[in-house]
Amino acid sequence: MKNNIFVSDLIFYNNTKEETLNFIEMHGLKNLEFFLEPRDFNHTEKFNFLIKNLKLENVSFHGPYRFFNIDCSDILWEELKLNFVEALICCKKNNGEFLILHTNEAKRKDSSKKEIEKKLDELLLLGKEIGVQILVENVGVGKNMIYSQREFEKLVLQKNLKVLIDIGHLLANKWNLNEILETLKDNIVAYHIHSNDGEKDLHQSIFHGAFDGDEILKKIFLKTPNSKLVLEYSPITDKKILLNDLKRIEEIQI
C-alpha cells in the first residue's frame, strides 16, 4: 500500500472495533483516515481502541460534521468551536497529516458567506496555533451547497487555502474536474476518492459509478502527483471491492 493512498474508516462504520482491527491487520492497511466525533461516545471509544492497537504508518483525520457545522448561529458557535478544537488536539496528538473541515453545507436559510468566512478564519488560526494543517473540503450537494465552483475557487485563491477535493461531491454537483485541477493544483493537498450516479452522494467505488474512474485518477496523478488519495467508501461497500480498488489505483499510479 503506497504511502499516499489512505482508507477512510467510513467503510468500517457498521463493524465492531474488533472486526475493524482484524480486517485492517489481516490486509496490511497502513494508512487510514479517521472521522472524529467527540460528542459520539461509542464512535470515540472505537477510535481510541483502534489508534491504540493498530500499527499505522500514516494517519489523517476528518473533522466533526454530524455535531458540527460552520454555518451555525452565533449563539451555537462558541460551543461547536470547542468540538472542532478537540479534533485539532487529537490530530496533533496522533501526528495526523491533516484535518478536514467542511465549510460549504447550508444549515440555515439565511446562510451568510461573510459569517462563514469569519468562522473559517478563526479555525484556521487555531489550527496554526496548535500546529495542524486544516484542509477545506468542497462539500454540499445540490440545494445545500453554499459556494458554486467559481466561488469556491475564488475563496481558496483569495485566502490561499489548502484544500481536499472530494471527487464524489464534485461529480454530483457537475463541477469541472479539469478546471479545478488547473486552477487549484497548487492548493490541493488531498482527495476523497469515490463516485456516484451523477446526482446523489453515494460514496461508491471510484470504478463503479457513472464516470470513468481510470480517467479521473490519471488526471489527478498528472496535475497533482504529490497529493494524497483517501478512499472514502460507504459502509455498505463490499470490502473486496476496496481491496481490489487499492491494487488497481496503485497500478494506475505506476
N, C-alpha and C positions, 0 to 999 in steps of 0.2 A: 504494500500500500504506500504510494508516494506521499511524501510529507506535505504536499499542497492539496491533497484530497481528504476531506473530512466527511464524517457521517453525523447527521443531526440525530439526537436522541428522540426526536418526534416519532420515528418509526417504532420505538420501543414503548410508546405511551401506554399500551394495553397489557404490557408484560410486567411481571413482578420484578423486583430488584434482582432476585436470584436468577431468573430466566434471562434477564438482560445481561447480567455479568457473565453467565455461561456462554451465551451466544458470542459476545464480544471477544472473550478469551479463546473460544473454540476456533474462531475465524480470523484471529490475529488483527483485529481492528485497533489501530494505534492512534488515530486522530479523530477526536469527537468534538461535537458542538452540543453544549448542554443548555436547555431552557432553564432560566432561573425564575422562580415564582415564590418569593419569600412569604407570601400570605397563604400559600398552599402547603400545609404541614406534611401531608403524605408525599407530595412531589419532592419537597425539600429533603425529607428523610431518605427517599430513594436516591436522590442526587448525592447526599453525603455518604451513603453506603458505597455507591459506585466510584466516586472520586477517591475514596479511601482505599478501595480494594483493587482497582484497575491499575495496570502499569501502562500508562499512556505516554506517548512521545510529544503530542501537541494537542492543545485544547483551545477552544474558543467558546464564547457564551452568547446566548440570545437574551437580551434584557427582558424584564417582565412586560407582558402585554395583556394578560387576562384580567389583572387587577391594577393595570396602569394604562393611562392614555394621556399623552401630552396635550391633547385637545380637551382639557377639563376646565371647570370653573376655577377661578382664583381661590375660592373657599376650599376646594379639594386639593389644590396644587401642592401646598406645603406637606400635606400628609403623603400624597402619592410620590412626591420627590424623594422622600425618605426611602420608599420602596426601591427606587432606582439606585439610590446611594448604596443600599445593601448589596445590590447586584454588582456595582462597581467595586466594592470592597472584596466581594467573593472572587471576582475576576482577577483582581490584583493578587490576592492571597494564593490563588491557584495557577498563577503565571499564564493567564489567558492571553492569547494573541490579540483579541479584540472583544468588544461588547457591542451587540447590535441594538440600535434604537429605532423604534417605529415613530415616524413623525407625520404620516400622511393619511391617517384614518379619521374621518369626521365622526366626532362623538356628539356634537351639538348642532342644531340647525343654524346657529349664528356663529359658526366657526370663523375665527379671525386668523389670517396668516401672520399678522403682526404679533398677536399674542403667542402663537405657536413658536415663532422665531425667537421671541424673547425668552421663552422657556428653554428652547433648544440651546441658546447661548449659555444659560445657567448650567445646563447639564454638561455641555462641552467644557466649561470652565472647571466644574467638579471633576470631570474625567482627567483633565490636565493636572489638577492638584493631586489627585490620587495616583496618577501615573498609569491610566488605562486609555487605550485608543478606542474611541467610540466610532462606530461605522453607522451612518444613517442609511436606512433601507427604504427603497421605493415600495410603499405599501398602499393599501386601499385598493379595492377592486370595484369598478363600476361607480355607482352613485355615492359610495362613501369615500371616494378618492378626492383629496383636497387639492393637490397640485397636479396639473397636467404635465406631460413630458417636458414641454418647453419651460414651464415654471420650475419644475424640479431641477432641470439642468442649470437654470439661471441661479437658483438658490445655492446649489453646490459650488458653482464657479464664484459667485459673489463672496461666499463665506469660506471658500477653499476647503470644503468638507471632504473627509474621507468617507467613501460610501461602499455599501454592499448592494449589488444589483440582484434582485430576486427575479429570475427568469420567468417563473410561473406567473407572477404578477404582471410583468412586462407583456407577456403573451396575451393574458386575459384582457388587459387594457389596450391591446393593439398598439403599444408603443413600438417604435422603430429601433431594432437592436443595432443596426449598422450606424445609425446616427448617435445613439447612446455611446457606443464604443469609440466613435471618433471624437465626440465632444468631451466625454468624461474619462478617457483612457488613463489620464494622469492622476485621477482621483479614485479610481476603482481599486479597492484592495481585495475584494472577495465577491463571490456569487452564491446565491442559493439556487441549486440546480433541481428543477422539477418541471413538469409540463401539465397540460390540461387540454380541454376541448375548444379553447379559444374564447370561452365565456366564463366558466366557473373556476375558482381556485382549488383544484382537485389534488394537487401535490402527487401527481402520478410520476412514474418513471420518465426520465427525460426522453426515453426512446419509445414510450408507449402512448404519447399524446397525439394531438392532431398536427404536430410540427416535426420537422426534420432535426432530430437531436444531434446527429453527427455533424450536420452543417453548423448548427448553433455553437457546438463545442469547438469546432475548428476555427470559427470566427473569434471566439473568446481567447483561444490559445495564441492566435495570430496577433491580436491587438493588445492583449494584456497577459503576456506569457508568465509573469511572476505572480499572478493572482492566486488566491485560494478558492477552492471549489468545495461547497458544502452540499452534499446530497440530502435534501430536506423532503423526505418521502412520508406520505401519510401512514398512520398506524395500520391501515388495512392492506398495505402493500405486502405482497409475498416477499419474505426476506431472501429467497433465492434470486429474485429479481434484483434486489440491492447488490448482492454479491456478484452477479453477472455484470451488472452495470459498472461496478468498480473496476473490473477487469477490462471491460470494453473502453471505458474512459481512459485508462492508463495506456491502452493500445493506440488510441487516437492521439494521445499526447506525445507519443514517441516520434 
